[in-house]
Amino acid sequence: MPDLPAGEHAPGPRPPSERVRVTGPPRRVARRSTGAEQIDAGTAVGEVYLRSLLAEQLRLGLAVVATLALTLGSLPVVFYLAPGLADVRVLGVPLAWAVLAGAVYPFLFVLGWVHVRRSEANERDFAQLVAREEPPSGAGA
C-alpha cells in the first residue's frame, strides 16, 4: 500500500473509533494485600502473623510434652508408691515390664499422631488466615 501524504486517509470505510468520556483524573483502586505478602515483605503485620503461628505451635508442643511427662513420668512414682505392683505378673512378665514394653508404645504412637494432626490443622488455619485479603492501610472501617 503506498504511503499517503499527511492529512489524507486510505480509501474505503474507516473503522468506528471508540469514544471515551474523560471526566477527571483516573481513579486508583486500592489494592488489598494478603497476609502472605505482609509476611514476605517483613512488615509488622507479617511479624504478628508469624508470632501467632509460632505461639500456637509452641503451646501444642508444650501440651504434648506435659502429657508425656505426666503419664510416662509418673510410672516410676506409681511403682514406688505401690510396691505390691512389683509382684503382679501379666502373662508371666512383671507388670512394670509389661507396661513399658506393651502399653507405652501405643500411647506414644497416639500422642504423636494427635500432635501431627493438630500441628497440620494449625498450619492449615494459618494458611487460610494469611490468604485472606486485608483492607488497605488507611482505609476506613
VEXVEX-829427 format. One record per residue: x, y, z of N, C-alpha, C in turn; residue number from 1. Coordinates in nm, 2 decimals, m for minus. Example, Ala and Ser with C-alpha at 12.3 -4.5 7.8 and 13.67 -1.06 7.14 Angstrom:
// residues 2
<node n_px="1.32" n_py="m0.57" n_pz="0.78" ca_px="1.23" ca_py="m0.45" ca_pz="0.78" c_px="1.32" c_py="m0.33" c_pz="0.78" nr="1"/>
<node n_px="1.28" n_py="m0.22" n_pz="0.71" ca_px="1.37" ca_py="m0.11" ca_pz="0.71" c_px="1.29" c_py="0.00" c_pz="0.79" nr="2"/>
// end
This chain:
// residues 141
<node n_px="0.08" n_py="m0.12" n_pz="0.00" ca_px="0.00" ca_py="0.00" ca_pz="0.00" c_px="0.09" c_py="0.12" c_pz="0.00" nr="1"/>
<node n_px="0.07" n_py="0.22" n_pz="m0.09" ca_px="0.15" ca_py="0.34" ca_pz="m0.10" c_px="0.13" c_py="0.43" c_pz="0.02" nr="2"/>
<node n_px="0.24" n_py="0.50" n_pz="0.05" ca_px="0.23" ca_py="0.60" ca_pz="0.16" c_px="0.15" c_py="0.71" c_pz="0.12" nr="3"/>
<node n_px="0.06" n_py="0.76" n_pz="0.21" ca_px="m0.03" ca_py="0.87" ca_pz="0.17" c_px="0.03" c_py="1.00" c_pz="0.23" nr="4"/>
<node n_px="0.01" n_py="1.11" n_pz="0.17" ca_px="0.05" ca_py="1.24" ca_pz="0.22" c_px="m0.02" c_py="1.26" c_pz="0.35" nr="5"/>
<node n_px="0.04" n_py="1.35" n_pz="0.44" ca_px="m0.02" ca_py="1.38" ca_pz="0.57" c_px="m0.16" c_py="1.44" c_pz="0.55" nr="6"/>
<node n_px="m0.25" n_py="1.40" n_pz="0.63" ca_px="m0.39" ca_py="1.45" ca_pz="0.63" c_px="m0.48" c_py="1.37" c_pz="0.54" nr="7"/>
<node n_px="m0.43" n_py="1.28" n_pz="0.46" ca_px="m0.52" ca_py="1.20" ca_pz="0.37" c_px="m0.54" c_py="1.06" c_pz="0.43" nr="8"/>
<node n_px="m0.65" n_py="1.00" n_pz="0.40" ca_px="m0.69" ca_py="0.87" ca_pz="0.45" c_px="m0.70" c_py="0.77" c_pz="0.34" nr="9"/>
<node n_px="m0.68" n_py="0.65" n_pz="0.38" ca_px="m0.69" ca_py="0.54" ca_pz="0.28" c_px="m0.84" c_py="0.54" c_pz="0.23" nr="10"/>
<node n_px="m0.85" n_py="0.50" n_pz="0.10" ca_px="m0.99" ca_py="0.49" ca_pz="0.05" c_px="m1.07" c_py="0.38" c_pz="0.12" nr="11"/>
<node n_px="m1.20" n_py="0.39" n_pz="0.13" ca_px="m1.28" ca_py="0.29" ca_pz="0.19" c_px="m1.33" c_py="0.34" c_pz="0.32" nr="12"/>
<node n_px="m1.42" n_py="0.25" n_pz="0.38" ca_px="m1.48" ca_py="0.29" ca_pz="0.51" c_px="m1.38" c_py="0.28" c_pz="0.62" nr="13"/>
<node n_px="m1.38" n_py="0.37" n_pz="0.71" ca_px="m1.29" ca_py="0.37" ca_pz="0.83" c_px="m1.36" c_py="0.29" c_pz="0.94" nr="14"/>
<node n_px="m1.29" n_py="0.22" n_pz="1.02" ca_px="m1.35" ca_py="0.15" ca_pz="1.14" c_px="m1.39" c_py="0.25" c_pz="1.24" nr="15"/>
<node n_px="m1.51" n_py="0.23" n_pz="1.30" ca_px="m1.56" ca_py="0.32" ca_pz="1.40" c_px="m1.46" c_py="0.33" c_pz="1.52" nr="16"/>
<node n_px="m1.44" n_py="0.45" n_pz="1.57" ca_px="m1.35" ca_py="0.46" ca_pz="1.68" c_px="m1.43" c_py="0.46" c_pz="1.81" nr="17"/>
<node n_px="m1.37" n_py="0.41" n_pz="1.92" ca_px="m1.44" ca_py="0.40" ca_pz="2.04" c_px="m1.43" c_py="0.54" c_pz="2.11" nr="18"/>
<node n_px="m1.55" n_py="0.59" n_pz="2.15" ca_px="m1.54" ca_py="0.72" ca_pz="2.22" c_px="m1.52" c_py="0.70" c_pz="2.37" nr="19"/>
<node n_px="m1.44" n_py="0.78" n_pz="2.42" ca_px="m1.40" ca_py="0.78" ca_pz="2.56" c_px="m1.44" c_py="0.91" c_pz="2.63" nr="20"/>
<node n_px="m1.52" n_py="0.91" n_pz="2.73" ca_px="m1.55" ca_py="1.03" ca_pz="2.80" c_px="m1.45" c_py="1.05" c_pz="2.92" nr="21"/>
<node n_px="m1.39" n_py="1.16" n_pz="2.92" ca_px="m1.29" ca_py="1.19" ca_pz="3.02" c_px="m1.36" c_py="1.29" c_pz="3.12" nr="22"/>
<node n_px="m1.37" n_py="1.25" n_pz="3.24" ca_px="m1.44" ca_py="1.34" ca_pz="3.34" c_px="m1.34" c_py="1.38" c_pz="3.45" nr="23"/>
<node n_px="m1.22" n_py="1.33" n_pz="3.45" ca_px="m1.13" ca_py="1.37" ca_pz="3.56" c_px="m1.01" c_py="1.28" c_pz="3.55" nr="24"/>
<node n_px="m0.92" n_py="1.29" n_pz="3.65" ca_px="m0.80" ca_py="1.20" ca_pz="3.65" c_px="m0.85" c_py="1.06" c_pz="3.68" nr="25"/>
<node n_px="m0.77" n_py="0.96" n_pz="3.64" ca_px="m0.80" ca_py="0.82" ca_pz="3.66" c_px="m0.81" c_py="0.80" c_pz="3.81" nr="26"/>
<node n_px="m0.90" n_py="0.72" n_pz="3.85" ca_px="m0.92" ca_py="0.68" ca_pz="3.99" c_px="m0.84" c_py="0.56" c_pz="4.02" nr="27"/>
<node n_px="m0.77" n_py="0.56" n_pz="4.13" ca_px="m0.69" ca_py="0.44" ca_pz="4.17" c_px="m0.78" c_py="0.35" c_pz="4.25" nr="28"/>
<node n_px="m0.77" n_py="0.23" n_pz="4.22" ca_px="m0.84" ca_py="0.13" ca_pz="4.30" c_px="m0.74" c_py="0.08" c_pz="4.40" nr="29"/>
<node n_px="m0.78" n_py="0.09" n_pz="4.53" ca_px="m0.69" ca_py="0.04" ca_pz="4.64" c_px="m0.68" c_py="m0.11" c_pz="4.63" nr="30"/>
<node n_px="m0.55" n_py="m0.15" n_pz="4.61" ca_px="m0.53" ca_py="m0.30" ca_pz="4.61" c_px="m0.52" c_py="m0.35" c_pz="4.75" nr="31"/>
<node n_px="m0.58" n_py="m0.47" n_pz="4.77" ca_px="m0.58" ca_py="m0.53" ca_pz="4.90" c_px="m0.46" c_py="m0.63" c_pz="4.91" nr="32"/>
<node n_px="m0.39" n_py="m0.63" n_pz="5.02" ca_px="m0.28" ca_py="m0.72" ca_pz="5.03" c_px="m0.32" c_py="m0.84" c_pz="5.11" nr="33"/>
<node n_px="m0.25" n_py="m0.95" n_pz="5.09" ca_px="m0.28" ca_py="m1.07" ca_pz="5.16" c_px="m0.17" c_py="m1.08" c_pz="5.28" nr="34"/>
<node n_px="m0.20" n_py="m1.16" n_pz="5.37" ca_px="m0.11" ca_py="m1.18" ca_pz="5.48" c_px="0.02" c_py="m1.24" c_pz="5.44" nr="35"/>
<node n_px="0.02" n_py="m1.32" n_pz="5.34" ca_px="0.14" ca_py="m1.38" ca_pz="5.28" c_px="0.23" c_py="m1.27" c_pz="5.23" nr="36"/>
<node n_px="0.17" n_py="m1.17" n_pz="5.16" ca_px="0.25" ca_py="m1.06" ca_pz="5.11" c_px="0.31" c_py="m0.98" c_pz="5.23" nr="37"/>
<node n_px="0.23" n_py="m0.97" n_pz="5.34" ca_px="0.28" ca_py="m0.90" ca_pz="5.45" c_px="0.40" c_py="m0.97" c_pz="5.52" nr="38"/>
<node n_px="0.39" n_py="m1.10" n_pz="5.52" ca_px="0.50" ca_py="m1.18" ca_pz="5.58" c_px="0.62" c_py="m1.17" c_pz="5.49" nr="39"/>
<node n_px="0.60" n_py="m1.19" n_pz="5.36" ca_px="0.72" ca_py="m1.18" ca_pz="5.27" c_px="0.79" c_py="m1.04" c_pz="5.27" nr="40"/>
<node n_px="0.71" n_py="m0.94" n_pz="5.29" ca_px="0.76" ca_py="m0.80" ca_pz="5.30" c_px="0.83" c_py="m0.77" c_pz="5.43" nr="41"/>
<node n_px="0.80" n_py="m0.85" n_pz="5.53" ca_px="0.86" ca_py="m0.83" ca_pz="5.66" c_px="0.80" c_py="m0.72" c_pz="5.74" nr="42"/>
<node n_px="0.67" n_py="m0.69" n_pz="5.71" ca_px="0.60" ca_py="m0.58" ca_pz="5.78" c_px="0.57" c_py="m0.62" c_pz="5.92" nr="43"/>
<node n_px="0.52" n_py="m0.53" n_pz="6.00" ca_px="0.48" ca_py="m0.55" ca_pz="6.14" c_px="0.36" c_py="m0.65" c_pz="6.14" nr="44"/>
<node n_px="0.27" n_py="m0.64" n_pz="6.05" ca_px="0.16" ca_py="m0.73" ca_pz="6.04" c_px="0.20" c_py="m0.87" c_pz="6.01" nr="45"/>
<node n_px="0.30" n_py="m0.88" n_pz="5.92" ca_px="0.35" ca_py="m1.01" ca_pz="5.89" c_px="0.42" c_py="m1.08" c_pz="6.01" nr="46"/>
<node n_px="0.49" n_py="m0.99" n_pz="6.09" ca_px="0.55" ca_py="m1.04" ca_pz="6.22" c_px="0.45" c_py="m1.09" c_pz="6.31" nr="47"/>
<node n_px="0.34" n_py="m1.02" n_pz="6.32" ca_px="0.23" ca_py="m1.07" ca_pz="6.41" c_px="0.17" c_py="m1.20" c_pz="6.37" nr="48"/>
<node n_px="0.15" n_py="m1.22" n_pz="6.24" ca_px="0.11" ca_py="m1.34" ca_pz="6.18" c_px="0.20" c_py="m1.46" c_pz="6.22" nr="49"/>
<node n_px="0.33" n_py="m1.44" n_pz="6.20" ca_px="0.43" ca_py="m1.54" ca_pz="6.22" c_px="0.44" c_py="m1.57" c_pz="6.37" nr="50"/>
<node n_px="0.43" n_py="m1.47" n_pz="6.46" ca_px="0.44" ca_py="m1.49" ca_pz="6.60" c_px="0.32" c_py="m1.57" c_pz="6.65" nr="51"/>
<node n_px="0.20" n_py="m1.54" n_pz="6.59" ca_px="0.08" ca_py="m1.62" ca_pz="6.63" c_px="0.09" c_py="m1.77" c_pz="6.59" nr="52"/>
<node n_px="0.15" n_py="m1.80" n_pz="6.47" ca_px="0.17" ca_py="m1.94" ca_pz="6.44" c_px="0.27" c_py="m2.00" c_pz="6.53" nr="53"/>
<node n_px="0.38" n_py="m1.94" n_pz="6.55" ca_px="0.48" ca_py="m2.00" ca_pz="6.64" c_px="0.43" c_py="m2.02" c_pz="6.78" nr="54"/>
<node n_px="0.35" n_py="m1.92" n_pz="6.83" ca_px="0.30" ca_py="m1.93" ca_pz="6.97" c_px="0.20" c_py="m2.05" c_pz="6.98" nr="55"/>
<node n_px="0.12" n_py="m2.07" n_pz="6.87" ca_px="0.02" ca_py="m2.18" ca_pz="6.87" c_px="0.10" c_py="m2.31" c_pz="6.87" nr="56"/>
<node n_px="0.20" n_py="m2.32" n_pz="6.78" ca_px="0.27" ca_py="m2.45" ca_pz="6.77" c_px="0.35" c_py="m2.47" c_pz="6.90" nr="57"/>
<node n_px="0.40" n_py="m2.37" n_pz="6.97" ca_px="0.47" ca_py="m2.39" ca_pz="7.09" c_px="0.37" c_py="m2.44" c_pz="7.20" nr="58"/>
<node n_px="0.25" n_py="m2.38" n_pz="7.21" ca_px="0.15" ca_py="m2.43" ca_pz="7.30" c_px="0.12" c_py="m2.58" c_pz="7.28" nr="59"/>
<node n_px="0.11" n_py="m2.61" n_pz="7.15" ca_px="0.08" ca_py="m2.75" ca_pz="7.12" c_px="0.19" c_py="m2.84" c_pz="7.17" nr="60"/>
<node n_px="0.31" n_py="m2.80" n_pz="7.13" ca_px="0.43" ca_py="m2.88" ca_pz="7.17" c_px="0.44" c_py="m2.90" c_pz="7.32" nr="61"/>
<node n_px="0.42" n_py="m2.79" n_pz="7.40" ca_px="0.43" ca_py="m2.79" ca_pz="7.54" c_px="0.32" c_py="m2.88" c_pz="7.60" nr="62"/>
<node n_px="0.20" n_py="m2.88" n_pz="7.54" ca_px="0.09" ca_py="m2.96" ca_pz="7.59" c_px="0.13" c_py="m3.11" c_pz="7.57" nr="63"/>
<node n_px="0.19" n_py="m3.14" n_pz="7.45" ca_px="0.22" ca_py="m3.28" ca_pz="7.43" c_px="0.33" c_py="m3.33" c_pz="7.53" nr="64"/>
<node n_px="0.43" n_py="m3.24" n_pz="7.55" ca_px="0.54" ca_py="m3.28" ca_pz="7.64" c_px="0.49" c_py="m3.29" c_pz="7.78" nr="65"/>
<node n_px="0.39" n_py="m3.20" n_pz="7.82" ca_px="0.33" ca_py="m3.21" ca_pz="7.96" c_px="0.25" c_py="m3.34" c_pz="7.97" nr="66"/>
<node n_px="0.18" n_py="m3.38" n_pz="7.87" ca_px="0.10" ca_py="m3.50" ca_pz="7.87" c_px="0.20" c_py="m3.62" c_pz="7.88" nr="67"/>
<node n_px="0.31" n_py="m3.62" n_pz="7.81" ca_px="0.40" ca_py="m3.73" ca_pz="7.81" c_px="0.47" c_py="m3.73" c_pz="7.95" nr="68"/>
<node n_px="0.51" n_py="m3.62" n_pz="8.01" ca_px="0.57" ca_py="m3.62" ca_pz="8.14" c_px="0.48" c_py="m3.66" c_pz="8.25" nr="69"/>
<node n_px="0.35" n_py="m3.62" n_pz="8.24" ca_px="0.26" ca_py="m3.66" ca_pz="8.35" c_px="0.22" c_py="m3.81" c_pz="8.34" nr="70"/>
<node n_px="0.21" n_py="m3.86" n_pz="8.22" ca_px="0.17" ca_py="m4.00" ca_pz="8.21" c_px="0.29" c_py="m4.10" c_pz="8.23" nr="71"/>
<node n_px="0.39" n_py="m4.09" n_pz="8.14" ca_px="0.50" ca_py="m4.18" ca_pz="8.15" c_px="0.60" c_py="m4.15" c_pz="8.26" nr="72"/>
<node n_px="0.61" n_py="m4.02" n_pz="8.29" ca_px="0.69" ca_py="m3.98" ca_pz="8.40" c_px="0.64" c_py="m4.02" c_pz="8.54" nr="73"/>
<node n_px="0.51" n_py="m4.04" n_pz="8.54" ca_px="0.45" ca_py="m4.08" ca_pz="8.67" c_px="0.46" c_py="m4.23" c_pz="8.70" nr="74"/>
<node n_px="0.50" n_py="m4.31" n_pz="8.60" ca_px="0.51" ca_py="m4.46" ca_pz="8.62" c_px="0.61" c_py="m4.50" c_pz="8.73" nr="75"/>
<node n_px="0.73" n_py="m4.44" n_pz="8.73" ca_px="0.82" ca_py="m4.48" ca_pz="8.84" c_px="0.76" c_py="m4.44" c_pz="8.98" nr="76"/>
<node n_px="0.69" n_py="m4.33" n_pz="8.99" ca_px="0.63" ca_py="m4.29" ca_pz="9.11" c_px="0.52" c_py="m4.39" c_pz="9.15" nr="77"/>
<node n_px="0.44" n_py="m4.43" n_pz="9.06" ca_px="0.33" ca_py="m4.53" ca_pz="9.08" c_px="0.39" c_py="m4.66" c_pz="9.14" nr="78"/>
<node n_px="0.49" n_py="m4.71" n_pz="9.07" ca_px="0.55" ca_py="m4.83" ca_pz="9.11" c_px="0.63" c_py="m4.82" c_pz="9.25" nr="79"/>
<node n_px="0.68" n_py="m4.70" n_pz="9.28" ca_px="0.74" ca_py="m4.68" ca_pz="9.41" c_px="0.64" c_py="m4.67" c_pz="9.52" nr="80"/>
<node n_px="0.53" n_py="m4.60" n_pz="9.49" ca_px="0.43" ca_py="m4.59" ca_pz="9.60" c_px="0.34" c_py="m4.71" c_pz="9.62" nr="81"/>
<node n_px="0.33" n_py="m4.80" n_pz="9.52" ca_px="0.26" ca_py="m4.92" ca_pz="9.53" c_px="0.36" c_py="m5.04" c_pz="9.51" nr="82"/>
<node n_px="0.43" n_py="m5.08" n_pz="9.61" ca_px="0.53" ca_py="m5.18" ca_pz="9.59" c_px="0.47" c_py="m5.32" c_pz="9.56" nr="83"/>
<node n_px="0.34" n_py="m5.34" n_pz="9.59" ca_px="0.28" ca_py="m5.46" ca_pz="9.56" c_px="0.26" c_py="m5.49" c_pz="9.41" nr="84"/>
<node n_px="0.27" n_py="m5.38" n_pz="9.33" ca_px="0.26" ca_py="m5.40" ca_pz="9.18" c_px="0.38" c_py="m5.47" c_pz="9.13" nr="85"/>
<node n_px="0.49" n_py="m5.47" n_pz="9.20" ca_px="0.61" ca_py="m5.54" ca_pz="9.15" c_px="0.59" c_py="m5.69" c_pz="9.15" nr="86"/>
<node n_px="0.50" n_py="m5.74" n_pz="9.23" ca_px="0.47" ca_py="m5.89" ca_pz="9.23" c_px="0.37" c_py="m5.93" c_pz="9.13" nr="87"/>
<node n_px="0.30" n_py="m5.83" n_pz="9.07" ca_px="0.19" ca_py="m5.87" ca_pz="8.97" c_px="0.26" c_py="m5.91" c_pz="8.84" nr="88"/>
<node n_px="0.21" n_py="m6.02" n_pz="8.78" ca_px="0.26" ca_py="m6.07" ca_pz="8.66" c_px="0.15" c_py="m6.07" c_pz="8.55" nr="89"/>
<node n_px="0.18" n_py="m6.03" n_pz="8.43" ca_px="0.09" ca_py="m6.04" ca_pz="8.32" c_px="0.16" c_py="m6.13" c_pz="8.22" nr="90"/>
<node n_px="0.09" n_py="m6.25" n_pz="8.19" ca_px="0.14" ca_py="m6.35" ca_pz="8.10" c_px="0.29" c_py="m6.39" c_pz="8.14" nr="91"/>
<node n_px="0.31" n_py="m6.40" n_pz="8.27" ca_px="0.44" ca_py="m6.44" ca_pz="8.32" c_px="0.55" c_py="m6.33" c_pz="8.32" nr="92"/>
<node n_px="0.51" n_py="m6.21" n_pz="8.28" ca_px="0.60" ca_py="m6.10" ca_pz="8.28" c_px="0.56" c_py="m6.00" c_pz="8.39" nr="93"/>
<node n_px="0.66" n_py="m5.94" n_pz="8.46" ca_px="0.63" ca_py="m5.85" ca_pz="8.57" c_px="0.55" c_py="m5.73" c_pz="8.51" nr="94"/>
<node n_px="0.45" n_py="m5.67" n_pz="8.58" ca_px="0.37" ca_py="m5.57" ca_pz="8.53" c_px="0.45" c_py="m5.45" c_pz="8.48" nr="95"/>
<node n_px="0.55" n_py="m5.41" n_pz="8.56" ca_px="0.63" ca_py="m5.29" ca_pz="8.51" c_px="0.69" c_py="m5.31" c_pz="8.37" nr="96"/>
<node n_px="0.74" n_py="m5.43" n_pz="8.35" ca_px="0.79" ca_py="m5.46" ca_pz="8.22" c_px="0.68" c_py="m5.47" c_pz="8.11" nr="97"/>
<node n_px="0.57" n_py="m5.52" n_pz="8.15" ca_px="0.46" ca_py="m5.53" ca_pz="8.05" c_px="0.41" c_py="m5.39" c_pz="8.01" nr="98"/>
<node n_px="0.40" n_py="m5.30" n_pz="8.11" ca_px="0.36" ca_py="m5.17" ca_pz="8.08" c_px="0.46" c_py="m5.10" c_pz="7.99" nr="99"/>
<node n_px="0.59" n_py="m5.11" n_pz="8.03" ca_px="0.70" ca_py="m5.05" ca_pz="7.95" c_px="0.71" c_py="m5.10" c_pz="7.81" nr="100"/>
<node n_px="0.69" n_py="m5.23" n_pz="7.80" ca_px="0.71" ca_py="m5.30" ca_pz="7.67" c_px="0.59" c_py="m5.29" c_pz="7.58" nr="101"/>
<node n_px="0.47" n_py="m5.29" n_pz="7.64" ca_px="0.35" ca_py="m5.30" ca_pz="7.56" c_px="0.26" c_py="m5.18" c_pz="7.56" nr="102"/>
<node n_px="0.24" n_py="m5.12" n_pz="7.67" ca_px="0.14" ca_py="m5.01" ca_pz="7.67" c_px="0.20" c_py="m4.88" c_pz="7.64" nr="103"/>
<node n_px="0.33" n_py="m4.86" n_pz="7.65" ca_px="0.39" ca_py="m4.73" ca_pz="7.63" c_px="0.39" c_py="m4.70" c_pz="7.48" nr="104"/>
<node n_px="0.43" n_py="m4.79" n_pz="7.40" ca_px="0.44" ca_py="m4.76" ca_pz="7.25" c_px="0.31" c_py="m4.73" c_pz="7.18" nr="105"/>
<node n_px="0.20" n_py="m4.80" n_pz="7.21" ca_px="0.08" ca_py="m4.75" ca_pz="7.15" c_px="0.04" c_py="m4.60" c_pz="7.20" nr="106"/>
<node n_px="0.07" n_py="m4.58" n_pz="7.33" ca_px="0.04" ca_py="m4.44" ca_pz="7.38" c_px="0.13" c_py="m4.34" c_pz="7.31" nr="107"/>
<node n_px="0.26" n_py="m4.37" n_pz="7.29" ca_px="0.34" ca_py="m4.27" ca_pz="7.22" c_px="0.30" c_py="m4.26" c_pz="7.07" nr="108"/>
<node n_px="0.25" n_py="m4.36" n_pz="7.01" ca_px="0.20" ca_py="m4.35" ca_pz="6.87" c_px="0.08" c_py="m4.26" c_pz="6.87" nr="109"/>
<node n_px="m0.01" n_py="m4.28" n_pz="6.96" ca_px="m0.13" ca_py="m4.20" ca_pz="6.96" c_px="m0.10" c_py="m4.05" c_pz="6.99" nr="110"/>
<node n_px="m0.01" n_py="m4.03" n_pz="7.09" ca_px="0.03" ca_py="m3.90" ca_pz="7.12" c_px="0.10" c_py="m3.83" c_pz="7.00" nr="111"/>
<node n_px="0.18" n_py="m3.90" n_pz="6.93" ca_px="0.25" ca_py="m3.84" ca_pz="6.81" c_px="0.15" c_py="m3.82" c_pz="6.70" nr="112"/>
<node n_px="0.05" n_py="m3.91" n_pz="6.68" ca_px="m0.05" ca_py="m3.89" ca_pz="6.58" c_px="m0.14" c_py="m3.77" c_pz="6.61" nr="113"/>
<node n_px="m0.18" n_py="m3.75" n_pz="6.73" ca_px="m0.25" ca_py="m3.63" ca_pz="6.77" c_px="m0.17" c_py="m3.50" c_pz="6.75" nr="114"/>
<node n_px="m0.05" n_py="m3.51" n_pz="6.79" ca_px="0.04" ca_py="m3.39" ca_pz="6.77" c_px="0.05" c_py="m3.35" c_pz="6.62" nr="115"/>
<node n_px="0.07" n_py="m3.44" n_pz="6.54" ca_px="0.09" ca_py="m3.42" ca_pz="6.39" c_px="m0.04" c_py="m3.36" c_pz="6.34" nr="116"/>
<node n_px="m0.16" n_py="m3.42" n_pz="6.37" ca_px="m0.29" ca_py="m3.38" ca_pz="6.32" c_px="m0.31" c_py="m3.23" c_pz="6.37" nr="117"/>
<node n_px="m0.29" n_py="m3.20" n_pz="6.49" ca_px="m0.32" ca_py="m3.07" ca_pz="6.55" c_px="m0.22" c_py="m2.97" c_pz="6.48" nr="118"/>
<node n_px="m0.10" n_py="m3.01" n_pz="6.46" ca_px="0.00" ca_py="m2.92" ca_pz="6.40" c_px="m0.04" c_py="m2.89" c_pz="6.26" nr="119"/>
<node n_px="m0.08" n_py="m2.99" n_pz="6.18" ca_px="m0.13" ca_py="m2.97" ca_pz="6.05" c_px="m0.25" c_py="m2.88" c_pz="6.04" nr="120"/>
<node n_px="m0.34" n_py="m2.90" n_pz="6.14" ca_px="m0.46" ca_py="m2.81" ca_pz="6.15" c_px="m0.42" c_py="m2.67" c_pz="6.18" nr="121"/>
<node n_px="m0.32" n_py="m2.65" n_pz="6.27" ca_px="m0.28" ca_py="m2.51" ca_pz="6.29" c_px="m0.22" c_py="m2.45" c_pz="6.17" nr="122"/>
<node n_px="m0.14" n_py="m2.52" n_pz="6.09" ca_px="m0.08" ca_py="m2.47" ca_pz="5.97" c_px="m0.19" c_py="m2.44" c_pz="5.86" nr="123"/>
<node n_px="m0.29" n_py="m2.53" n_pz="5.86" ca_px="m0.40" ca_py="m2.51" ca_pz="5.76" c_px="m0.48" c_py="m2.38" c_pz="5.80" nr="124"/>
<node n_px="m0.51" n_py="m2.36" n_pz="5.92" ca_px="m0.58" ca_py="m2.24" ca_pz="5.97" c_px="m0.49" c_py="m2.12" c_pz="5.94" nr="125"/>
<node n_px="m0.36" n_py="m2.13" n_pz="5.96" ca_px="m0.27" ca_py="m2.01" ca_pz="5.94" c_px="m0.27" c_py="m1.98" c_pz="5.79" nr="126"/>
<node n_px="m0.26" n_py="m2.08" n_pz="5.70" ca_px="m0.26" ca_py="m2.06" ca_pz="5.56" c_px="m0.39" c_py="m1.99" c_pz="5.51" nr="127"/>
<node n_px="m0.50" n_py="m2.03" n_pz="5.57" ca_px="m0.63" ca_py="m1.97" ca_pz="5.54" c_px="m0.63" c_py="m1.82" c_pz="5.58" nr="128"/>
<node n_px="m0.58" n_py="m1.80" n_pz="5.70" ca_px="m0.58" ca_py="m1.66" ca_pz="5.76" c_px="m0.49" c_py="m1.57" c_pz="5.67" nr="129"/>
<node n_px="m0.38" n_py="m1.61" n_pz="5.63" ca_px="m0.29" ca_py="m1.52" ca_pz="5.55" c_px="m0.33" c_py="m1.51" c_pz="5.41" nr="130"/>
<node n_px="m0.41" n_py="m1.61" n_pz="5.36" ca_px="m0.46" ca_py="m1.60" ca_pz="5.22" c_px="m0.57" c_py="m1.50" c_pz="5.21" nr="131"/>
<node n_px="m0.64" n_py="m1.46" n_pz="5.32" ca_px="m0.75" ca_py="m1.36" ca_pz="5.31" c_px="m0.69" c_py="m1.23" c_pz="5.28" nr="132"/>
<node n_px="m0.76" n_py="m1.15" n_pz="5.20" ca_px="m0.71" ca_py="m1.01" ca_pz="5.17" c_px="m0.75" c_py="m0.92" c_pz="5.29" nr="133"/>
<node n_px="m0.66" n_py="m0.82" n_pz="5.31" ca_px="m0.68" ca_py="m0.73" ca_pz="5.41" c_px="m0.72" c_py="m0.59" c_pz="5.35" nr="134"/>
<node n_px="m0.79" n_py="m0.51" n_pz="5.42" ca_px="m0.82" ca_py="m0.38" ca_pz="5.37" c_px="m0.69" c_py="m0.30" c_pz="5.36" nr="135"/>
<node n_px="m0.68" n_py="m0.21" n_pz="5.26" ca_px="m0.55" ca_py="m0.13" ca_pz="5.25" c_px="m0.54" c_py="m0.04" c_pz="5.38" nr="136"/>
<node n_px="m0.41" n_py="m0.01" n_pz="5.41" ca_px="m0.39" ca_py="0.07" ca_pz="5.53" c_px="m0.44" c_py="0.21" c_pz="5.50" nr="137"/>
<node n_px="m0.50" n_py="0.26" n_pz="5.61" ca_px="m0.56" ca_py="0.40" ca_pz="5.60" c_px="m0.70" c_py="0.39" c_pz="5.55" nr="138"/>
<node n_px="m0.76" n_py="0.28" n_pz="5.52" ca_px="m0.89" ca_py="0.27" ca_pz="5.48" c_px="m0.98" c_py="0.28" c_pz="5.60" nr="139"/>
<node n_px="m1.10" n_py="0.34" n_pz="5.58" ca_px="m1.20" ca_py="0.35" ca_pz="5.69" c_px="m1.26" c_py="0.22" c_pz="5.73" nr="140"/>
<node n_px="m1.31" n_py="0.21" n_pz="5.85" ca_px="m1.36" ca_py="0.08" ca_pz="5.90" c_px="m1.50" c_py="0.06" c_pz="5.85" nr="141"/>
// end
